[in-house]
Every structure is written in structure tokens, then in C-alpha cells.
């Protein structure tokens, strides 16, 4: 009886064991089935594309910036040196060519070590498993992730050849410092393409992915070199290299560059902000950060680098020379409660006035301190820099540079609340002067008198046609730039003059191309004829006098400017804004200097003392190796030497003359009736009497 009971108990226990085993197996199968449903299919695996950086190029095809989540440069299997492939196989998966995704010997060893240490420590993953993890999984060491990894590895082996697996793996792995893939790593660490790597460098690259932060040669070269020797020893042990090659590689010196070739992230941050915003709005985040597209811009890298350095150096100098406070060097960035910087700011933009291409743009002194783009977003009064639109209106309505205007006091709305009494910068009056002199010397009162003659509404209309989009009040104060506008607006308006009456549309992107080479969009110059070419040329000719005899003469005297150029200074009330905008045939640059808070820069600050030096040094730098050229004279313009006083053809007796441009048929036909032999003798007699009087005074003393 007892034996029967024992047998029944045994059978019952066995049955329970079978039930438990079957239950575990069912649960395991169900679990594996559920997990398998979360593993990407072969179809998805075949179509997987890693995130690729979008590269931004300047107008000459130079790479300037990359937008990326993972910086990589894909290469094909056949571009990768054999010794680099062998280095990775030796150190990561020596049985790679023989297994089908899983290396069971290595897996068992890893499990034993993990159990012994009571924590996940030993890496048992094959190259295929690592590829699976990099493609679709997280790096966390969890059982479910490990199961997915193994399933994926088997699917990958069934989907791709060994060569394809190696190609994908070597293009995906991380090498530290934001660099992914062997090509990007080769350029970053060694400054060379992958095909130029020697055995020692290949072994060092293969040493890094196990722990990029630990084995980066930039962080600890000796530790990386020790790891490299391990790789070389494994290559020798597994028959990938000979003893002689091993010894040579150990003795090979390695030079670490640590540079992302073809990227200059510190260059043109404000310009790149514009590119980023545009691409995001048109194509979204995936294209910008993962799409591998190419954005070809109008930026000239050489111009931009010159603009960045000169603007910053000159503003630093102004702070020291004029004892301006606070200084930029004293600014402390507060990441918790960020405050806009209060130090002196500046902005610069260079256009091709013929096409509208933005060639250089500096939106502020330090993008890290302030992302506010003063070229595009800041609205400031241009002061006298607005005057060329007044003179363009006059010239297009029959005036000429030799015509006269009064530089005399004037009071508008006298005795009323809106009484306005403009003044010249120097508080002096020159009386009746030519339009050329009034513009060159930036005479406020003469310009106000001219606006009253031609009408402020007409001036506003001409400025709008030129490209000024901000509101322009049709009041006499418009003569002195009593309007707020951005530097890009002012540059656009001046381009209509520089471009012989054709208004351009400023643009900064020439072409956007996707990763397959398909052109998604392209931009061409947009030009609209808005002014008579003869009128605009005459204004350009007048603006040349700003350099030769006007407010920008300091460019010649102090900075050695010796090129043909036209331009205009601008200074606002209480010395809050300093402007200079000028152009040569083919290049136009606008410079603004001031404080964001609209405070006075310093007493006496002007466009000539602040903005002009920056403009001159910058333009000299970028034009240094280019030939000097004259402004093209349009057909229909004739020149005549004119007496400044009479406005008629000059004679040998006229004391001050200018060679003035006229529309053909409008040039003076008569000679000066003020100066002649008689008038010249009287002038000489007065000069003699003056000298004689001075002699008698000195003798008396």
C-alpha cells in the first residue's frame, strides 16, 4: 500500500513538473512571439537609412556648416581599406565571417562572466548584433532588449550579405565627439580621407568604439594607444597581419588633428540662423537634422570671416578709446535669468547690388550673448544715410548736382506745438550751395529746403520704390531720416541706386538639394526696373564726392582708401546711431553701430567716426586683390566742367569747378558770366591788399 502511495505521489509530482514546464514553455513562446512582433521586419530593415547631416555651402562650394543629430559621411564597402575592416573584425567579432548573426561560444562566455560578477559586464554581441542595436534598439542591458537584438541579428544576416553588414556597421558606429562612421572619424581624428589611413591609424580607429569617452585619443592619447596595441595584437593573432607589419605599426607615429573638416560652426551664426529657420519652415526637422540634404547659399566665406573679425576688433577698440561702459569683456551670461547684453553693438551686411545675393551678414557682436539679428530685425533711424533718396527724387525731377539750394536757418510751424527747427551738425550755415556739396557735406538745412521744394510725399514714394518697406511719414523731417528701418532695408534701397534703377530682392539661399541629388528649389535674382538709369547714375556720381570732399574723406586720409566708391554717412539725434553705407561697382556694404537701448554712444559719435572705419577696413580687406573699376556711365550721359558759383560752363578764371554729369541735351551751353579777366584781376588785387595789411601789422608789433 505504501509503495502504491509513493508511486502516486511521484506521478503527481512528475505531472505537476510537466505542467509547470509546459506552462513555462508556453509563456516563453508567447513572450518570444510578442517580442518578435516588436522586432522590425526584413522589409523595414532593408529600407533603414541612418540620420544624415545637412550640409550648408557658401557660394563657391565651400562647406560652412552642418545641421545634424549624428555627424556622418557614408562610404561604400569598397572605399574602406581592408586593414581597417580586419581591425574591427579582430577586436569586435573574430568569427564574424563564419556565424549567422550569433556567436554562441562568445555568448556562453559572456553569461558565465555576468553571473560570476553578478552584473552585466561582458560584451557577447557580434558585429551583426551591434548593428541591430545601433539601427533600432537602445544600448540598455535588459533581457528583452537582448532577445530583440538576437532576433534582429538573425534577420539582418538573412537580409544582407556580410559585405553589406560590414558597410552598414562601419557607417553607423559612434566614435565620440559627435562623430559617427569611419569616414567622419578618419577626417575628424586624422584630417584625412579613409582611403589614406595606414595600418596604425586603422587600428587606433578600431580601438575607439568600445568606449569612445574612454579611448578617445583627444582625451587620453596614451590610453588610446594602449588599446590600439591590443587591436594590433589581435590582428596578428588572427592572421590578419604579419609580424613585420605588426612591428611597423607599433613604431608608426600618429598625429591627431581633432578637427571636423569642412565645418566652421563659429562662422556666420546669424546667417546660419536664417538658413535654419527657412529650412525648418519649408521642409521640417527631419530634413534639416536627418535628411542629408545640401543647401547652397549666397554667403562668401572669405567676406564673412573678414566681416566677423573686423567688426568685433573695431568695436573692442571703440570701447577702450572712448571709455564706453559697460564693456563686452565685463558681460557675464546668466543662463538662469538671461538678460540682453547692454554693451555696444554693431551690424554689417554685404550685398551684390546687381543680384541681391547676401554675401556676408553679422547680426550682432556675439551670437552666444544675443541671437537678435540686427541686420534683419532691428529698426533704427538712419539719419543722414536717408538723404540720397531725397536727392534721387530731385535729380529724377529735373535737378542737377550743380543746381543751388539754401543752407540757411528755417523754422517750420513756428509758435505751434509741433514747431520744428532743424540744425546742421556743426551749427553753421553755408548759404547758397550746390546740391553736390549739400549731399557730400551732409548739410541738414540744405536738404530740408530741398525737400520743401520737391515735396516730402514724393520723397517717401521714391524711397518705397527703391525697396524701403517700413512706414515713411510724408513730413519734412523725412529729409533727415526721421523714420525707423532695418539695415537690410537701407541696403536694399541703396542697391536700387547702385544698380542703375533696378530694385533687387535680397536672398540668401541659391539651391536646396536632397540626399539623392534632386533639386527641391532654386532661386535666381529678381530685378524690377523702378528708376531712370541716368538719374541713379547721377546720384552715384554725387555720392562719390562723399569720399573725395565730404564726410567720408577720412577713409582716404586715415585708412588709405584709394578706390572708386560712393556712399553716405548717417548720424542720428543725440548720437544714438552711427551708419555708413557705401558701394563699389559690384559690392554694397551697410554698417550700423549703436546700443540696443537707444542710448547715446558718446558725445560727438558720428557715422564718420564709428561706422566708416569698419566699412573701410572691411572693404579694403575683401577687395584687396581685385582690380579697381569705375562706375559704368550709361548711354545718354554727357559731362561738362561747370563753375560752382554760376552753374555755367567753367572758364580758366573760375575758382571752384566740378565735372558734372548731365542728360544729353541738358548740359549748359553758355560760359560763366561771373568770373573773367576783370574779375580775376580784382581778386588778385584784394589778395595783395590783404597780404600787405598783414605785413604792416607784423611790422608794427
Secondary structure as GFF3:
##gff-version 3
##sequence-region A 1 701
A	DSSP	alpha_helix	2	38	.	.	.	ID=ss1
A	DSSP	alpha_helix	42	46	.	.	.	ID=ss2
A	DSSP	beta_strand	54	57	.	.	.	ID=ss3
A	DSSP	beta_strand	63	67	.	.	.	ID=ss4
A	DSSP	beta_strand	71	72	.	.	.	ID=ss5
A	DSSP	three_ten_helix	77	79	.	.	.	ID=ss6
A	DSSP	alpha_helix	82	92	.	.	.	ID=ss7
A	DSSP	alpha_helix	104	117	.	.	.	ID=ss8
A	DSSP	alpha_helix	127	136	.	.	.	ID=ss9
A	DSSP	alpha_helix	143	159	.	.	.	ID=ss10
A	DSSP	alpha_helix	162	172	.	.	.	ID=ss11
A	DSSP	beta_strand	179	180	.	.	.	ID=ss12
A	DSSP	alpha_helix	182	190	.	.	.	ID=ss13
A	DSSP	three_ten_helix	194	196	.	.	.	ID=ss14
A	DSSP	alpha_helix	199	208	.	.	.	ID=ss15
A	DSSP	three_ten_helix	209	211	.	.	.	ID=ss16
A	DSSP	alpha_helix	212	215	.	.	.	ID=ss17
A	DSSP	alpha_helix	221	237	.	.	.	ID=ss18
A	DSSP	alpha_helix	243	251	.	.	.	ID=ss19
A	DSSP	alpha_helix	269	290	.	.	.	ID=ss20
A	DSSP	beta_strand	294	297	.	.	.	ID=ss21
A	DSSP	alpha_helix	301	321	.	.	.	ID=ss22
A	DSSP	three_ten_helix	328	330	.	.	.	ID=ss23
A	DSSP	beta_strand	345	351	.	.	.	ID=ss24
A	DSSP	beta_strand	358	362	.	.	.	ID=ss25
A	DSSP	beta_strand	380	381	.	.	.	ID=ss26
A	DSSP	three_ten_helix	383	386	.	.	.	ID=ss27
A	DSSP	alpha_helix	387	396	.	.	.	ID=ss28
A	DSSP	beta_strand	404	407	.	.	.	ID=ss29
A	DSSP	beta_strand	431	434	.	.	.	ID=ss30
A	DSSP	alpha_helix	435	440	.	.	.	ID=ss31
A	DSSP	alpha_helix	444	454	.	.	.	ID=ss32
A	DSSP	alpha_helix	456	466	.	.	.	ID=ss33
A	DSSP	three_ten_helix	476	480	.	.	.	ID=ss34
A	DSSP	beta_strand	484	485	.	.	.	ID=ss35
A	DSSP	alpha_helix	487	498	.	.	.	ID=ss36
A	DSSP	beta_strand	502	504	.	.	.	ID=ss37
A	DSSP	beta_strand	509	513	.	.	.	ID=ss38
A	DSSP	beta_strand	519	522	.	.	.	ID=ss39
A	DSSP	beta_strand	527	529	.	.	.	ID=ss40
A	DSSP	alpha_helix	533	548	.	.	.	ID=ss41
A	DSSP	alpha_helix	554	559	.	.	.	ID=ss42
A	DSSP	beta_strand	566	571	.	.	.	ID=ss43
A	DSSP	three_ten_helix	573	575	.	.	.	ID=ss44
A	DSSP	beta_strand	577	584	.	.	.	ID=ss45
A	DSSP	beta_strand	587	594	.	.	.	ID=ss46
A	DSSP	pi_helix	607	611	.	.	.	ID=ss47
A	DSSP	alpha_helix	612	623	.	.	.	ID=ss48
A	DSSP	beta_strand	637	643	.	.	.	ID=ss49
A	DSSP	beta_strand	657	663	.	.	.	ID=ss50
A	DSSP	alpha_helix	677	700	.	.	.	ID=ss51
###
